[in-house]
Amino acid sequence: MPENRITRLVKKDKKLLIAYYMPEYPVVGATLPVLEALQESGADIIELGMPYSDPIGDGPVIQNAAHTAIRHGVTVRSILDMVRQARDGDGCKKITAPIILMGYSNPLIAYGGDCFMADAVEAGVDGLLVPDLPPEESEDFLDRAKHFGLTVVYLISPVTPPERIELIDSLSTDFSYCLAVNATTGTGKLEDSGTDRKLADYLERVRRHAKKKFVVGFGIKDRERVRRMWELSDGAVVGTALLQHVADAKTPEETARMAAEFWKTLQ
């Protein structure tokens, strides 16, 4: 099976800037214009949230975005349809950036594991991040994802011990995702993990015990923080700040314009 877009990208000597966006937020019809805006503005990977009624790992901004998406009729199936349209250039410029779906296990189980993975690959999805799936219990999931050619990303936190970092690194297909703070998304500040030295020590510990690349997310909202994460890791993920920036948009076009304006300030 040929390498997917994530695998090819990660092999390059490049610091990554990854966008997290919740489909159809804040208005219906915003997803395809936002995907185009993010790609044109330099997002290396686009992570799409799959809304869930009980997103335990997410803070209030992403929870609100998820609830808005659900009200707007977003489902796992509709997200796959939107990814398929984006890959085909139906309603936007053709999206070639890697796409990761981030969501919780219950909707995927309800969809049907193999059916979901087959449909995801057919739509043009490259990877999956399922935060409530413990690495120790994910052998079958990981095997199925590899069978379908999907990248799987696992999470590392500031309290993850070295032996578990090694396990997560061994299971993550192309890279791991380090939480900058031990909190839900958007609720912790980088300073909450202690001094910058403590954050650096944590990421240096990950570097010592991980053979693959890793990116950092949670609490990253401006160019200064992005560049600091680039110094300490292989990439930065920005989600809550992006959603906050587009929250007041009234049309899909305005959402895309605001997304592009914000994304350009990060580089």
N, C-alpha and C positions, 0 to 999 in steps of 0.2 A: 504494500500500500504506500503511495507517495506521501512525503512529509506534508503536514498541514501548514498553514500560514504561520502559526505560532512557532512551531519548531524551526522553520526557516528563519524567522525573524530573530529568535533568541540566539541563533548561531552567529549572528552578526555582532561586531564589536561596537555596540550602541547602547547608550543609556535610554531606558524606556520611559515614556510618559503615557500612562494608561488612564482612560476616562471611564467613569462609572455613570451610567444614565438609566433612569427608570422609564420604560416605554410609556408614551402618551401622557407625559407629565410636562407642564401642568395642564395642557389642553389636548383634546382629541386631534389626531392628525400630525402631532409634532415629531413623531419618532423618525420617519425617513428624512425630513429636513434636518433634524439634529444630527443624525448619523452622517449625513453629507457634510454638515458644518464642522463636525469634529474631525472627520477625515481631512477635509481641506485645510483645517487649522493646525494639523500636525499631530493628532492623537495616533500613537503607534498601535495601540490595542484598544478596542472598545468593549467594555464589560456592560452587559445589559442585565438589569435586575429582573427576576421573575417574581412578581408581587405575590405575597402570601399574607394571610390575615394575622399571623402570629410570628413576625420576624424577630426572633429572640436576640439576634446579634446586631440589630440595627437601632440606631438612635432615632430621636423624634423626627428629624428631617426626612430620612429615608423611609421611616414608617409612614409618615404623612404622604410621601410620594407614592408608596405602595398602595395605600388605601385609595388615593386618587386614581391610580391606574386601574384598580379593581372596579371602582365606580365607572370608569371609562370603558369597561368591558374587556380589559386585558386578561388574557389567559396564556397558559403555556403554548397552546396551539396557535393563538393569534400572534404571539411573539415569533414563532417559527415562520408563520406566513410573512411577517414583516421582514425577517432576515432574508427570506427567499426573494421578496421584492427588492430588497436592497442589493442583493447579489446580482439580480437581473437588471438593475437600473430602472426598475418600474416605479416611477414617481420621484426619482432622485438620480444623481449621477451614480454610476455603478460603484458600490462599496467593495473595496479590495482589502481594507484593513482587517486584521484578525478580529474575530468576535468571540468573546467568552460569555456564557450564560451563568449568572450567579443566582442561586435560589436554594430553597429548602427541600428536604427529601420528600415530604408528603405529596406535593403536587406531581413529582416525578413518578412516585409509586402509583398514584392514581392514574397517571397517563399510561403506565406500563413501561418498565425499564428498557427493554430492548426496542420496543416500538418508539419510545422517546429518542433513544440514541440514533436509531436508523433515520427517523424523521429529522433530527437535528443536523445530522451530517448531510442529508439530502438538501436541507434548506441552506446550508452554508455555514453552520456553526463550527468553530474550531476547538473550543474547550469548555470545560465545566468547572465550577467552584460551588461545592455544596457544604456550607459551613457547619451544618448539624450532623454530618456524617463522619464519625470518628475514624481516623486513619486505620486504627487497629481492627475495625469492623468492616473495612471497605474492600477487601480482597476481590470479592465477586464483582463489585461495581467497577473497580479499576480494570479487571480483566476484560469486562465487557466494553468499557470505554476504549481500551487499547485495540480490541477487535475491530471497533468501528473507526479507529484512527483519531479519536478525540483526546486532546490534552486534558489532564486532570490536575488542578491546582489545590494544594492543601495549605492550611493556615499555621503559622508559628506566632506565638505570643511572647511578651517579655518574660513570662514565668515558665516557658517551656524548657525542661532540662536538656542537657546536651545529648543524652541518649535518644530522646524523643525527636530532637532536631534532626539527628541522623536518620531516624526512621522516616520522618516526614519528607526529608530531602530525597531519600531513596524511593519513596512512593510518588512524589510529584513528578509529572512527566517531563516538563521542560524547566519550570521554575517554581519556587515557593512564594507565598505571600506573607510577609511579616507585618504584624500589627504594631504600629509605633507605640501605642499605649494599650494597656489592659482594660479596655472599656468598649462600649458599643459605639458604632460609627457616629461620628459627629459630636459625641458628648465629652470626649477626652481631649485635652490639649497636649501637645508634645511636652510641654513643661510638666504635665502631670506624672510623667514617667521619671521625674527627677531632673537632674541637670542634663545638659547636652552631653556631658561626659558619660552619664549612665546610659543614655540612648546609644551613644557610640560604642560603649562597652558591650551592650546587648547585641548590636549588629555585628560587632567584631567576633563575638562568641558564635553567632550564626555562621559567619564566614569560616571560622575554624572548623566547624562541624558539618558544613554543607559543601557538597561537591558541585551542585548545580547552582545556577543563578537564583537570586531572590530579589523581590521588589518589596516596597514598603508603602503601606496605606494607613489611614485613620489620622485625622488632624492636619492633613497637608492641604493648604488652601492658597498659597501664593508662591511666587517665583523663588523667594528666598528659601522657603522650606523644600521646594522641589529640588533646588540645587544642592541643599544640604543632604537630602536623601540620595541624590546621585553620587555624592562624595562617599557615602557610607554603604551603598547598595547598588543594584543593577537597574533600579527603576523606581518611579513614584506613581502612586494611584491617587487620583483626585475624584471624589464623588459628591460628598455632602456639599462642598463649596460650590460645585457646578450646579447642583439642584437648587441651592439657595439663590444663585445668581439668576436663574431663569424663572424663579417661582412666580413672579408678577407678570409674566408674558401673557398676552391675551389671544394671540394667534400662533399657528405653527411657524409662520415666517418670522415673527418676533422672537419666538423661542430659539429658533436656529441662529438668528442674528446675535442674540444675547449669549448663546453658548459659544459662538465663534469669537466674540469679543473677549469673553472671559478666558477662553483657552489660549488665546494669543498672549495674554498677560503672564502666563506661566512659563514661557520659554525665553 
